Amino acid sequence: MLTASAAIFLAIAGYAALCAAQPFGTCRKCSGAGRAVRVNRRGRVKVGKTCRRCRGHGRRLRIGRRLHNHARRLHHDGAR
């Protein structure tokens, strides 16, 4: 029981450190290309429009960093 709790704590601490060091991750939809890439039936690659999720940047803010920013903004607004 103690080892499972320690493993969960280390995983959460590692993800928090990752979000602090690298707040942006690659977009999962376009794989960091910034454009939607499609493959047609013949296997040919077609480059489409800019990715809607990342707006063409190829990077997205991680969920943990988004939660951190929200908590920090909430604390800042409440401490005024």
mmCIF file of the N, C-alpha and C atoms, coordinates in Angstrom:
data_MODEL
# 
_entry.id   MODEL 
# 
loop_
_atom_site.group_PDB 
_atom_site.id 
_atom_site.type_symbol 
_atom_site.label_atom_id 
_atom_site.label_alt_id 
_atom_site.label_comp_id 
_atom_site.label_asym_id 
_atom_site.label_entity_id 
_atom_site.label_seq_id 
_atom_site.pdbx_PDB_ins_code 
_atom_site.Cartn_x 
_atom_site.Cartn_y 
_atom_site.Cartn_z 
_atom_site.occupancy 
_atom_site.B_iso_or_equiv 
_atom_site.pdbx_formal_charge 
_atom_site.auth_seq_id 
_atom_site.auth_comp_id 
_atom_site.auth_asym_id 
_atom_site.auth_atom_id 
_atom_site.pdbx_PDB_model_num 
ATOM 1   N N  . MET A 1 1  ? 0.821  -1.186 0.000   1.00 0.00 ? 1  MET A N  1 
ATOM 2   C CA . MET A 1 1  ? 0.000  0.000  0.000   1.00 0.00 ? 1  MET A CA 1 
ATOM 3   C C  . MET A 1 1  ? 0.870  1.257  0.000   1.00 0.00 ? 1  MET A C  1 
ATOM 4   N N  . LEU A 1 2  ? 1.919  1.226  0.783   1.00 0.00 ? 2  LEU A N  1 
ATOM 5   C CA . LEU A 1 2  ? 2.803  2.384  0.858   1.00 0.00 ? 2  LEU A CA 1 
ATOM 6   C C  . LEU A 1 2  ? 3.571  2.580  -0.442  1.00 0.00 ? 2  LEU A C  1 
ATOM 7   N N  . THR A 1 3  ? 3.985  1.488  -1.069  1.00 0.00 ? 3  THR A N  1 
ATOM 8   C CA . THR A 1 3  ? 4.734  1.621  -2.316  1.00 0.00 ? 3  THR A CA 1 
ATOM 9   C C  . THR A 1 3  ? 3.843  2.139  -3.447  1.00 0.00 ? 3  THR A C  1 
ATOM 10  N N  . ALA A 1 4  ? 2.570  1.741  -3.447  1.00 0.00 ? 4  ALA A N  1 
ATOM 11  C CA . ALA A 1 4  ? 1.649  2.239  -4.471  1.00 0.00 ? 4  ALA A CA 1 
ATOM 12  C C  . ALA A 1 4  ? 1.412  3.733  -4.288  1.00 0.00 ? 4  ALA A C  1 
ATOM 13  N N  . SER A 1 5  ? 1.266  4.164  -3.055  1.00 0.00 ? 5  SER A N  1 
ATOM 14  C CA . SER A 1 5  ? 1.071  5.591  -2.788  1.00 0.00 ? 5  SER A CA 1 
ATOM 15  C C  . SER A 1 5  ? 2.310  6.389  -3.167  1.00 0.00 ? 5  SER A C  1 
ATOM 16  N N  . ALA A 1 6  ? 3.473  5.845  -2.880  1.00 0.00 ? 6  ALA A N  1 
ATOM 17  C CA . ALA A 1 6  ? 4.715  6.523  -3.237  1.00 0.00 ? 6  ALA A CA 1 
ATOM 18  C C  . ALA A 1 6  ? 4.880  6.598  -4.755  1.00 0.00 ? 6  ALA A C  1 
ATOM 19  N N  . ALA A 1 7  ? 4.488  5.543  -5.459  1.00 0.00 ? 7  ALA A N  1 
ATOM 20  C CA . ALA A 1 7  ? 4.591  5.542  -6.914  1.00 0.00 ? 7  ALA A CA 1 
ATOM 21  C C  . ALA A 1 7  ? 3.646  6.581  -7.530  1.00 0.00 ? 7  ALA A C  1 
ATOM 22  N N  . ILE A 1 8  ? 2.441  6.679  -7.006  1.00 0.00 ? 8  ILE A N  1 
ATOM 23  C CA . ILE A 1 8  ? 1.481  7.674  -7.504  1.00 0.00 ? 8  ILE A CA 1 
ATOM 24  C C  . ILE A 1 8  ? 1.994  9.078  -7.218  1.00 0.00 ? 8  ILE A C  1 
ATOM 25  N N  . PHE A 1 9  ? 2.538  9.286  -6.031  1.00 0.00 ? 9  PHE A N  1 
ATOM 26  C CA . PHE A 1 9  ? 3.071  10.602 -5.677  1.00 0.00 ? 9  PHE A CA 1 
ATOM 27  C C  . PHE A 1 9  ? 4.239  10.984 -6.581  1.00 0.00 ? 9  PHE A C  1 
ATOM 28  N N  . LEU A 1 10 ? 5.118  10.036 -6.873  1.00 0.00 ? 10 LEU A N  1 
ATOM 29  C CA . LEU A 1 10 ? 6.253  10.312 -7.758  1.00 0.00 ? 10 LEU A CA 1 
ATOM 30  C C  . LEU A 1 10 ? 5.794  10.605 -9.183  1.00 0.00 ? 10 LEU A C  1 
ATOM 31  N N  . ALA A 1 11 ? 4.759  9.917  -9.639  1.00 0.00 ? 11 ALA A N  1 
ATOM 32  C CA . ALA A 1 11 ? 4.238  10.169 -10.983 1.00 0.00 ? 11 ALA A CA 1 
ATOM 33  C C  . ALA A 1 11 ? 3.640  11.579 -11.068 1.00 0.00 ? 11 ALA A C  1 
ATOM 34  N N  . ILE A 1 12 ? 2.895  11.975 -10.056 1.00 0.00 ? 12 ILE A N  1 
ATOM 35  C CA . ILE A 1 12 ? 2.294  13.311 -10.047 1.00 0.00 ? 12 ILE A CA 1 
ATOM 36  C C  . ILE A 1 12 ? 3.370  14.382 -9.937  1.00 0.00 ? 12 ILE A C  1 
ATOM 37  N N  . ALA A 1 13 ? 4.360  14.149 -9.104  1.00 0.00 ? 13 ALA A N  1 
ATOM 38  C CA . ALA A 1 13 ? 5.452  15.113 -8.953  1.00 0.00 ? 13 ALA A CA 1 
ATOM 39  C C  . ALA A 1 13 ? 6.261  15.216 -10.251 1.00 0.00 ? 13 ALA A C  1 
ATOM 40  N N  . GLY A 1 14 ? 6.463  14.112 -10.929 1.00 0.00 ? 14 GLY A N  1 
ATOM 41  C CA . GLY A 1 14 ? 7.184  14.129 -12.201 1.00 0.00 ? 14 GLY A CA 1 
ATOM 42  C C  . GLY A 1 14 ? 6.422  14.884 -13.273 1.00 0.00 ? 14 GLY A C  1 
ATOM 43  N N  . TYR A 1 15 ? 5.096  14.697 -13.324 1.00 0.00 ? 15 TYR A N  1 
ATOM 44  C CA . TYR A 1 15 ? 4.294  15.415 -14.306 1.00 0.00 ? 15 TYR A CA 1 
ATOM 45  C C  . TYR A 1 15 ? 4.261  16.906 -13.987 1.00 0.00 ? 15 TYR A C  1 
ATOM 46  N N  . ALA A 1 16 ? 4.210  17.264 -12.711 1.00 0.00 ? 16 ALA A N  1 
ATOM 47  C CA . ALA A 1 16 ? 4.242  18.678 -12.323 1.00 0.00 ? 16 ALA A CA 1 
ATOM 48  C C  . ALA A 1 16 ? 5.576  19.314 -12.720 1.00 0.00 ? 16 ALA A C  1 
ATOM 49  N N  . ALA A 1 17 ? 6.660  18.578 -12.544 1.00 0.00 ? 17 ALA A N  1 
ATOM 50  C CA . ALA A 1 17 ? 7.972  19.097 -12.952 1.00 0.00 ? 17 ALA A CA 1 
ATOM 51  C C  . ALA A 1 17 ? 8.051  19.243 -14.470 1.00 0.00 ? 17 ALA A C  1 
ATOM 52  N N  . LEU A 1 18 ? 7.462  18.293 -15.203 1.00 0.00 ? 18 LEU A N  1 
ATOM 53  C CA . LEU A 1 18 ? 7.441  18.383 -16.659 1.00 0.00 ? 18 LEU A CA 1 
ATOM 54  C C  . LEU A 1 18 ? 6.639  19.597 -17.116 1.00 0.00 ? 18 LEU A C  1 
ATOM 55  N N  . CYS A 1 19 ? 5.486  19.842 -16.483 1.00 0.00 ? 19 CYS A N  1 
ATOM 56  C CA . CYS A 1 19 ? 4.660  20.997 -16.848 1.00 0.00 ? 19 CYS A CA 1 
ATOM 57  C C  . CYS A 1 19 ? 5.367  22.308 -16.519 1.00 0.00 ? 19 CYS A C  1 
ATOM 58  N N  . ALA A 1 20 ? 6.175  22.322 -15.468 1.00 0.00 ? 20 ALA A N  1 
ATOM 59  C CA . ALA A 1 20 ? 6.913  23.536 -15.114 1.00 0.00 ? 20 ALA A CA 1 
ATOM 60  C C  . ALA A 1 20 ? 8.075  23.765 -16.077 1.00 0.00 ? 20 ALA A C  1 
ATOM 61  N N  . ALA A 1 21 ? 8.746  22.701 -16.480 1.00 0.00 ? 21 ALA A N  1 
ATOM 62  C CA . ALA A 1 21 ? 9.911  22.837 -17.355 1.00 0.00 ? 21 ALA A CA 1 
ATOM 63  C C  . ALA A 1 21 ? 9.512  23.036 -18.819 1.00 0.00 ? 21 ALA A C  1 
ATOM 64  N N  . GLN A 1 22 ? 8.530  22.280 -19.283 1.00 0.00 ? 22 GLN A N  1 
ATOM 65  C CA . GLN A 1 22 ? 8.085  22.368 -20.672 1.00 0.00 ? 22 GLN A CA 1 
ATOM 66  C C  . GLN A 1 22 ? 6.566  22.496 -20.698 1.00 0.00 ? 22 GLN A C  1 
ATOM 67  N N  . PRO A 1 23 ? 6.050  23.722 -20.604 1.00 0.00 ? 23 PRO A N  1 
ATOM 68  C CA . PRO A 1 23 ? 4.596  23.878 -20.531 1.00 0.00 ? 23 PRO A CA 1 
ATOM 69  C C  . PRO A 1 23 ? 3.870  23.526 -21.820 1.00 0.00 ? 23 PRO A C  1 
ATOM 70  N N  . PHE A 1 24 ? 4.550  23.518 -22.943 1.00 0.00 ? 24 PHE A N  1 
ATOM 71  C CA . PHE A 1 24 ? 3.911  23.206 -24.217 1.00 0.00 ? 24 PHE A CA 1 
ATOM 72  C C  . PHE A 1 24 ? 4.327  21.827 -24.695 1.00 0.00 ? 24 PHE A C  1 
ATOM 73  N N  . GLY A 1 25 ? 3.359  21.076 -25.202 1.00 0.00 ? 25 GLY A N  1 
ATOM 74  C CA . GLY A 1 25 ? 3.604  19.775 -25.793 1.00 0.00 ? 25 GLY A CA 1 
ATOM 75  C C  . GLY A 1 25 ? 3.181  19.800 -27.249 1.00 0.00 ? 25 GLY A C  1 
ATOM 76  N N  . THR A 1 26 ? 3.530  18.775 -28.007 1.00 0.00 ? 26 THR A N  1 
ATOM 77  C CA . THR A 1 26 ? 3.136  18.747 -29.412 1.00 0.00 ? 26 THR A CA 1 
ATOM 78  C C  . THR A 1 26 ? 1.649  18.478 -29.525 1.00 0.00 ? 26 THR A C  1 
ATOM 79  N N  . CYS A 1 27 ? 1.051  19.041 -30.549 1.00 0.00 ? 27 CYS A N  1 
ATOM 80  C CA . CYS A 1 27 ? -0.368 18.852 -30.810 1.00 0.00 ? 27 CYS A CA 1 
ATOM 81  C C  . CYS A 1 27 ? -0.596 17.407 -31.231 1.00 0.00 ? 27 CYS A C  1 
ATOM 82  N N  . ARG A 1 28 ? -1.612 16.768 -30.655 1.00 0.00 ? 28 ARG A N  1 
ATOM 83  C CA . ARG A 1 28 ? -1.862 15.371 -30.974 1.00 0.00 ? 28 ARG A CA 1 
ATOM 84  C C  . ARG A 1 28 ? -2.595 15.199 -32.291 1.00 0.00 ? 28 ARG A C  1 
ATOM 85  N N  . LYS A 1 29 ? -3.294 16.209 -32.730 1.00 0.00 ? 29 LYS A N  1 
ATOM 86  C CA . LYS A 1 29 ? -4.043 16.081 -33.976 1.00 0.00 ? 29 LYS A CA 1 
ATOM 87  C C  . LYS A 1 29 ? -3.136 16.181 -35.202 1.00 0.00 ? 29 LYS A C  1 
ATOM 88  N N  . CYS A 1 30 ? -2.250 17.173 -35.205 1.00 0.00 ? 30 CYS A N  1 
ATOM 89  C CA . CYS A 1 30 ? -1.390 17.360 -36.376 1.00 0.00 ? 30 CYS A CA 1 
ATOM 90  C C  . CYS A 1 30 ? 0.033  16.850 -36.141 1.00 0.00 ? 30 CYS A C  1 
ATOM 91  N N  . SER A 1 31 ? 0.311  16.308 -34.980 1.00 0.00 ? 31 SER A N  1 
ATOM 92  C CA . SER A 1 31 ? 1.632  15.775 -34.605 1.00 0.00 ? 31 SER A CA 1 
ATOM 93  C C  . SER A 1 31 ? 2.724  16.825 -34.707 1.00 0.00 ? 31 SER A C  1 
ATOM 94  N N  . GLY A 1 32 ? 2.376  18.069 -34.407 1.00 0.00 ? 32 GLY A N  1 
ATOM 95  C CA . GLY A 1 32 ? 3.356  19.139 -34.392 1.00 0.00 ? 32 GLY A CA 1 
ATOM 96  C C  . GLY A 1 32 ? 3.632  19.762 -35.747 1.00 0.00 ? 32 GLY A C  1 
ATOM 97  N N  . ALA A 1 33 ? 2.917  19.338 -36.790 1.00 0.00 ? 33 ALA A N  1 
ATOM 98  C CA . ALA A 1 33 ? 3.152  19.879 -38.132 1.00 0.00 ? 33 ALA A CA 1 
ATOM 99  C C  . ALA A 1 33 ? 2.496  21.241 -38.317 1.00 0.00 ? 33 ALA A C  1 
ATOM 100 N N  . GLY A 1 34 ? 1.414  21.496 -37.591 1.00 0.00 ? 34 GLY A N  1 
ATOM 101 C CA . GLY A 1 34 ? 0.706  22.760 -37.740 1.00 0.00 ? 34 GLY A CA 1 
ATOM 102 C C  . GLY A 1 34 ? -0.347 22.735 -38.820 1.00 0.00 ? 34 GLY A C  1 
ATOM 103 N N  . ARG A 1 35 ? -0.341 21.691 -39.618 1.00 0.00 ? 35 ARG A N  1 
ATOM 104 C CA . ARG A 1 35 ? -1.331 21.528 -40.674 1.00 0.00 ? 35 ARG A CA 1 
ATOM 105 C C  . ARG A 1 35 ? -1.927 20.136 -40.562 1.00 0.00 ? 35 ARG A C  1 
ATOM 106 N N  . ALA A 1 36 ? -3.211 20.045 -40.859 1.00 0.00 ? 36 ALA A N  1 
ATOM 107 C CA . ALA A 1 36 ? -3.874 18.747 -40.840 1.00 0.00 ? 36 ALA A CA 1 
ATOM 108 C C  . ALA A 1 36 ? -3.371 17.917 -42.024 1.00 0.00 ? 36 ALA A C  1 
ATOM 109 N N  . VAL A 1 37 ? -2.820 16.768 -41.749 1.00 0.00 ? 37 VAL A N  1 
ATOM 110 C CA . VAL A 1 37 ? -2.282 15.887 -42.794 1.00 0.00 ? 37 VAL A CA 1 
ATOM 111 C C  . VAL A 1 37 ? -3.253 14.723 -42.958 1.00 0.00 ? 37 VAL A C  1 
ATOM 112 N N  . ARG A 1 38 ? -3.680 14.510 -44.180 1.00 0.00 ? 38 ARG A N  1 
ATOM 113 C CA . ARG A 1 38 ? -4.614 13.419 -44.456 1.00 0.00 ? 38 ARG A CA 1 
ATOM 114 C C  . ARG A 1 38 ? -3.997 12.465 -45.474 1.00 0.00 ? 38 ARG A C  1 
ATOM 115 N N  . VAL A 1 39 ? -4.405 11.221 -45.399 1.00 0.00 ? 39 VAL A N  1 
ATOM 116 C CA . VAL A 1 39 ? -3.970 10.221 -46.373 1.00 0.00 ? 39 VAL A CA 1 
ATOM 117 C C  . VAL A 1 39 ? -5.220 9.739  -47.094 1.00 0.00 ? 39 VAL A C  1 
ATOM 118 N N  . ASN A 1 40 ? -5.227 9.850  -48.432 1.00 0.00 ? 40 ASN A N  1 
ATOM 119 C CA . ASN A 1 40 ? -6.411 9.425  -49.163 1.00 0.00 ? 40 ASN A CA 1 
ATOM 120 C C  . ASN A 1 40 ? -6.395 7.917  -49.379 1.00 0.00 ? 40 ASN A C  1 
ATOM 121 N N  . ARG A 1 41 ? -7.362 7.423  -50.116 1.00 0.00 ? 41 ARG A N  1 
ATOM 122 C CA . ARG A 1 41 ? -7.505 5.973  -50.315 1.00 0.00 ? 41 ARG A CA 1 
ATOM 123 C C  . ARG A 1 41 ? -6.331 5.351  -51.055 1.00 0.00 ? 41 ARG A C  1 
ATOM 124 N N  . ARG A 1 42 ? -5.702 6.114  -51.902 1.00 0.00 ? 42 ARG A N  1 
ATOM 125 C CA . ARG A 1 42 ? -4.572 5.591  -52.669 1.00 0.00 ? 42 ARG A CA 1 
ATOM 126 C C  . ARG A 1 42 ? -3.257 5.652  -51.901 1.00 0.00 ? 42 ARG A C  1 
ATOM 127 N N  . GLY A 1 43 ? -3.280 6.200  -50.701 1.00 0.00 ? 43 GLY A N  1 
ATOM 128 C CA . GLY A 1 43 ? -2.081 6.277  -49.892 1.00 0.00 ? 43 GLY A CA 1 
ATOM 129 C C  . GLY A 1 43 ? -1.281 7.544  -50.092 1.00 0.00 ? 43 GLY A C  1 
ATOM 130 N N  . ARG A 1 44 ? -1.832 8.480  -50.844 1.00 0.00 ? 44 ARG A N  1 
ATOM 131 C CA . ARG A 1 44 ? -1.135 9.738  -51.080 1.00 0.00 ? 44 ARG A CA 1 
ATOM 132 C C  . ARG A 1 44 ? -1.406 10.702 -49.934 1.00 0.00 ? 44 ARG A C  1 
ATOM 133 N N  . VAL A 1 45 ? -0.393 11.425 -49.570 1.00 0.00 ? 45 VAL A N  1 
ATOM 134 C CA . VAL A 1 45 ? -0.493 12.369 -48.456 1.00 0.00 ? 45 VAL A CA 1 
ATOM 135 C C  . VAL A 1 45 ? -0.996 13.699 -48.990 1.00 0.00 ? 45 VAL A C  1 
ATOM 136 N N  . LYS A 1 46 ? -2.002 14.242 -48.327 1.00 0.00 ? 46 LYS A N  1 
ATOM 137 C CA . LYS A 1 46 ? -2.564 15.528 -48.710 1.00 0.00 ? 46 LYS A CA 1 
ATOM 138 C C  . LYS A 1 46 ? -2.466 16.457 -47.516 1.00 0.00 ? 46 LYS A C  1 
ATOM 139 N N  . VAL A 1 47 ? -1.819 17.582 -47.710 1.00 0.00 ? 47 VAL A N  1 
ATOM 140 C CA . VAL A 1 47 ? -1.681 18.566 -46.648 1.00 0.00 ? 47 VAL A CA 1 
ATOM 141 C C  . VAL A 1 47 ? -2.875 19.497 -46.739 1.00 0.00 ? 47 VAL A C  1 
ATOM 142 N N  . GLY A 1 48 ? -3.634 19.583 -45.665 1.00 0.00 ? 48 GLY A N  1 
ATOM 143 C CA . GLY A 1 48 ? -4.851 20.373 -45.654 1.00 0.00 ? 48 GLY A CA 1 
ATOM 144 C C  . GLY A 1 48 ? -4.665 21.740 -45.039 1.00 0.00 ? 48 GLY A C  1 
ATOM 145 N N  . LYS A 1 49 ? -5.723 22.212 -44.392 1.00 0.00 ? 49 LYS A N  1 
ATOM 146 C CA . LYS A 1 49 ? -5.718 23.533 -43.779 1.00 0.00 ? 49 LYS A CA 1 
ATOM 147 C C  . LYS A 1 49 ? -4.902 23.532 -42.490 1.00 0.00 ? 49 LYS A C  1 
ATOM 148 N N  . THR A 1 50 ? -4.771 24.705 -41.906 1.00 0.00 ? 50 THR A N  1 
ATOM 149 C CA . THR A 1 50 ? -4.066 24.783 -40.629 1.00 0.00 ? 50 THR A CA 1 
ATOM 150 C C  . THR A 1 50 ? -4.868 24.063 -39.560 1.00 0.00 ? 50 THR A C  1 
ATOM 151 N N  . CYS A 1 51 ? -4.191 23.506 -38.617 1.00 0.00 ? 51 CYS A N  1 
ATOM 152 C CA . CYS A 1 51 ? -4.813 22.724 -37.550 1.00 0.00 ? 51 CYS A CA 1 
ATOM 153 C C  . CYS A 1 51 ? -5.675 23.637 -36.676 1.00 0.00 ? 51 CYS A C  1 
ATOM 154 N N  . ARG A 1 52 ? -6.900 23.202 -36.393 1.00 0.00 ? 52 ARG A N  1 
ATOM 155 C CA . ARG A 1 52 ? -7.795 24.024 -35.589 1.00 0.00 ? 52 ARG A CA 1 
ATOM 156 C C  . ARG A 1 52 ? -7.451 23.975 -34.109 1.00 0.00 ? 52 ARG A C  1 
ATOM 157 N N  . ARG A 1 53 ? -6.894 22.884 -33.654 1.00 0.00 ? 53 ARG A N  1 
ATOM 158 C CA . ARG A 1 53 ? -6.590 22.766 -32.225 1.00 0.00 ? 53 ARG A CA 1 
ATOM 159 C C  . ARG A 1 53 ? -5.437 23.670 -31.802 1.00 0.00 ? 53 ARG A C  1 
ATOM 160 N N  . CYS A 1 54 ? -4.373 23.657 -32.573 1.00 0.00 ? 54 CYS A N  1 
ATOM 161 C CA . CYS A 1 54 ? -3.182 24.436 -32.196 1.00 0.00 ? 54 CYS A CA 1 
ATOM 162 C C  . CYS A 1 54 ? -3.056 25.729 -32.996 1.00 0.00 ? 54 CYS A C  1 
ATOM 163 N N  . ARG A 1 55 ? -3.993 25.973 -33.905 1.00 0.00 ? 55 ARG A N  1 
ATOM 164 C CA . ARG A 1 55 ? -4.009 27.160 -34.759 1.00 0.00 ? 55 ARG A CA 1 
ATOM 165 C C  . ARG A 1 55 ? -2.729 27.314 -35.585 1.00 0.00 ? 55 ARG A C  1 
ATOM 166 N N  . GLY A 1 56 ? -2.174 26.192 -35.999 1.00 0.00 ? 56 GLY A N  1 
ATOM 167 C CA . GLY A 1 56 ? -1.013 26.215 -36.879 1.00 0.00 ? 56 GLY A CA 1 
ATOM 168 C C  . GLY A 1 56 ? 0.332  26.305 -36.184 1.00 0.00 ? 56 GLY A C  1 
ATOM 169 N N  . HIS A 1 57 ? 0.362  26.343 -34.859 1.00 0.00 ? 57 HIS A N  1 
ATOM 170 C CA . HIS A 1 57 ? 1.632  26.446 -34.145 1.00 0.00 ? 57 HIS A CA 1 
ATOM 171 C C  . HIS A 1 57 ? 2.300  25.091 -33.941 1.00 0.00 ? 57 HIS A C  1 
ATOM 172 N N  . GLY A 1 58 ? 1.511  24.041 -33.863 1.00 0.00 ? 58 GLY A N  1 
ATOM 173 C CA . GLY A 1 58 ? 2.060  22.708 -33.640 1.00 0.00 ? 58 GLY A CA 1 
ATOM 174 C C  . GLY A 1 58 ? 2.301  22.395 -32.182 1.00 0.00 ? 58 GLY A C  1 
ATOM 175 N N  . ARG A 1 59 ? 2.043  23.338 -31.296 1.00 0.00 ? 59 ARG A N  1 
ATOM 176 C CA . ARG A 1 59 ? 2.254  23.148 -29.855 1.00 0.00 ? 59 ARG A CA 1 
ATOM 177 C C  . ARG A 1 59 ? 0.957  23.478 -29.127 1.00 0.00 ? 59 ARG A C  1 
ATOM 178 N N  . ARG A 1 60 ? 0.685  22.756 -28.050 1.00 0.00 ? 60 ARG A N  1 
ATOM 179 C CA . ARG A 1 60 ? -0.486 23.023 -27.222 1.00 0.00 ? 60 ARG A CA 1 
ATOM 180 C C  . ARG A 1 60 ? -0.073 23.058 -25.765 1.00 0.00 ? 60 ARG A C  1 
ATOM 181 N N  . LEU A 1 61 ? -0.789 23.853 -24.990 1.00 0.00 ? 61 LEU A N  1 
ATOM 182 C CA . LEU A 1 61 ? -0.522 23.959 -23.561 1.00 0.00 ? 61 LEU A CA 1 
ATOM 183 C C  . LEU A 1 61 ? -0.955 22.667 -22.878 1.00 0.00 ? 61 LEU A C  1 
ATOM 184 N N  . ARG A 1 62 ? -0.092 22.107 -22.050 1.00 0.00 ? 62 ARG A N  1 
ATOM 185 C CA . ARG A 1 62 ? -0.406 20.849 -21.370 1.00 0.00 ? 62 ARG A CA 1 
ATOM 186 C C  . ARG A 1 62 ? -1.559 21.045 -20.385 1.00 0.00 ? 62 ARG A C  1 
ATOM 187 N N  . ILE A 1 63 ? -2.277 19.977 -20.095 1.00 0.00 ? 63 ILE A N  1 
ATOM 188 C CA . ILE A 1 63 ? -3.426 20.046 -19.198 1.00 0.00 ? 63 ILE A CA 1 
ATOM 189 C C  . ILE A 1 63 ? -2.994 20.458 -17.797 1.00 0.00 ? 63 ILE A C  1 
ATOM 190 N N  . GLY A 1 64 ? -1.894 19.908 -17.321 1.00 0.00 ? 64 GLY A N  1 
ATOM 191 C CA . GLY A 1 64 ? -1.402 20.262 -15.986 1.00 0.00 ? 64 GLY A CA 1 
ATOM 192 C C  . GLY A 1 64 ? -1.022 21.729 -15.882 1.00 0.00 ? 64 GLY A C  1 
ATOM 193 N N  . ARG A 1 65 ? -0.428 22.256 -16.930 1.00 0.00 ? 65 ARG A N  1 
ATOM 194 C CA . ARG A 1 65 ? -0.058 23.670 -16.925 1.00 0.00 ? 65 ARG A CA 1 
ATOM 195 C C  . ARG A 1 65 ? -1.298 24.549 -17.003 1.00 0.00 ? 65 ARG A C  1 
ATOM 196 N N  . ARG A 1 66 ? -2.306 24.102 -17.739 1.00 0.00 ? 66 ARG A N  1 
ATOM 197 C CA . ARG A 1 66 ? -3.562 24.842 -17.821 1.00 0.00 ? 66 ARG A CA 1 
ATOM 198 C C  . ARG A 1 66 ? -4.240 24.886 -16.446 1.00 0.00 ? 66 ARG A C  1 
ATOM 199 N N  . LEU A 1 67 ? -4.219 23.780 -15.711 1.00 0.00 ? 67 LEU A N  1 
ATOM 200 C CA . LEU A 1 67 ? -4.777 23.753 -14.360 1.00 0.00 ? 67 LEU A CA 1 
ATOM 201 C C  . LEU A 1 67 ? -3.982 24.652 -13.417 1.00 0.00 ? 67 LEU A C  1 
ATOM 202 N N  . HIS A 1 68 ? -2.665 24.643 -13.549 1.00 0.00 ? 68 HIS A N  1 
ATOM 203 C CA . HIS A 1 68 ? -1.807 25.487 -12.722 1.00 0.00 ? 68 HIS A CA 1 
ATOM 204 C C  . HIS A 1 68 ? -2.098 26.963 -12.979 1.00 0.00 ? 68 HIS A C  1 
ATOM 205 N N  . ASN A 1 69 ? -2.218 27.344 -14.247 1.00 0.00 ? 69 ASN A N  1 
ATOM 206 C CA . ASN A 1 69 ? -2.513 28.731 -14.585 1.00 0.00 ? 69 ASN A CA 1 
ATOM 207 C C  . ASN A 1 69 ? -3.874 29.160 -14.049 1.00 0.00 ? 69 ASN A C  1 
ATOM 208 N N  . HIS A 1 70 ? -4.863 28.270 -14.127 1.00 0.00 ? 70 HIS A N  1 
ATOM 209 C CA . HIS A 1 70 ? -6.192 28.592 -13.617 1.00 0.00 ? 70 HIS A CA 1 
ATOM 210 C C  . HIS A 1 70 ? -6.165 28.782 -12.096 1.00 0.00 ? 70 HIS A C  1 
ATOM 211 N N  . ALA A 1 71 ? -5.481 27.890 -11.382 1.00 0.00 ? 71 ALA A N  1 
ATOM 212 C CA . ALA A 1 71 ? -5.397 28.005 -9.924  1.00 0.00 ? 71 ALA A CA 1 
ATOM 213 C C  . ALA A 1 71 ? -4.638 29.264 -9.512  1.00 0.00 ? 71 ALA A C  1 
ATOM 214 N N  . ARG A 1 72 ? -3.576 29.583 -10.233 1.00 0.00 ? 72 ARG A N  1 
ATOM 215 C CA . ARG A 1 72 ? -2.807 30.787 -9.921  1.00 0.00 ? 72 ARG A CA 1 
ATOM 216 C C  . ARG A 1 72 ? -3.629 32.048 -10.165 1.00 0.00 ? 72 ARG A C  1 
ATOM 217 N N  . ARG A 1 73 ? -4.394 32.076 -11.263 1.00 0.00 ? 73 ARG A N  1 
ATOM 218 C CA . ARG A 1 73 ? -5.234 33.231 -11.564 1.00 0.00 ? 73 ARG A CA 1 
ATOM 219 C C  . ARG A 1 73 ? -6.364 33.361 -10.544 1.00 0.00 ? 73 ARG A C  1 
ATOM 220 N N  . LEU A 1 74 ? -6.933 32.245 -10.130 1.00 0.00 ? 74 LEU A N  1 
ATOM 221 C CA . LEU A 1 74 ? -7.998 32.255 -9.125  1.00 0.00 ? 74 LEU A CA 1 
ATOM 222 C C  . LEU A 1 74 ? -7.469 32.780 -7.797  1.00 0.00 ? 74 LEU A C  1 
ATOM 223 N N  . HIS A 1 75 ? -6.290 32.364 -7.392  1.00 0.00 ? 75 HIS A N  1 
ATOM 224 C CA . HIS A 1 75 ? -5.691 32.835 -6.149  1.00 0.00 ? 75 HIS A CA 1 
ATOM 225 C C  . HIS A 1 75 ? -5.352 34.308 -6.255  1.00 0.00 ? 75 HIS A C  1 
ATOM 226 N N  . HIS A 1 76 ? -4.830 34.725 -7.390  1.00 0.00 ? 76 HIS A N  1 
ATOM 227 C CA . HIS A 1 76 ? -4.460 36.120 -7.574  1.00 0.00 ? 76 HIS A CA 1 
ATOM 228 C C  . HIS A 1 76 ? -5.684 37.037 -7.524  1.00 0.00 ? 76 HIS A C  1 
ATOM 229 N N  . ASP A 1 77 ? -6.767 36.616 -8.162  1.00 0.00 ? 77 ASP A N  1 
ATOM 230 C CA . ASP A 1 77 ? -7.987 37.415 -8.156  1.00 0.00 ? 77 ASP A CA 1 
ATOM 231 C C  . ASP A 1 77 ? -8.649 37.450 -6.775  1.00 0.00 ? 77 ASP A C  1 
ATOM 232 N N  . GLY A 1 78 ? -8.542 36.364 -6.021  1.00 0.00 ? 78 GLY A N  1 
ATOM 233 C CA . GLY A 1 78 ? -9.145 36.322 -4.693  1.00 0.00 ? 78 GLY A CA 1 
ATOM 234 C C  . GLY A 1 78 ? -8.323 37.014 -3.633  1.00 0.00 ? 78 GLY A C  1 
ATOM 235 N N  . ALA A 1 79 ? -7.035 37.226 -3.881  1.00 0.00 ? 79 ALA A N  1 
ATOM 236 C CA . ALA A 1 79 ? -6.144 37.834 -2.872  1.00 0.00 ? 79 ALA A CA 1 
ATOM 237 C C  . ALA A 1 79 ? -6.075 39.343 -2.995  1.00 0.00 ? 79 ALA A C  1 
ATOM 238 N N  . ARG A 1 80 ? -6.798 39.920 -3.902  1.00 0.00 ? 80 ARG A N  1 
ATOM 239 C CA . ARG A 1 80 ? -6.747 41.371 -4.083  1.00 0.00 ? 80 ARG A CA 1 
ATOM 240 C C  . ARG A 1 80 ? -7.438 42.095 -2.961  1.00 0.00 ? 80 ARG A C  1 
# 
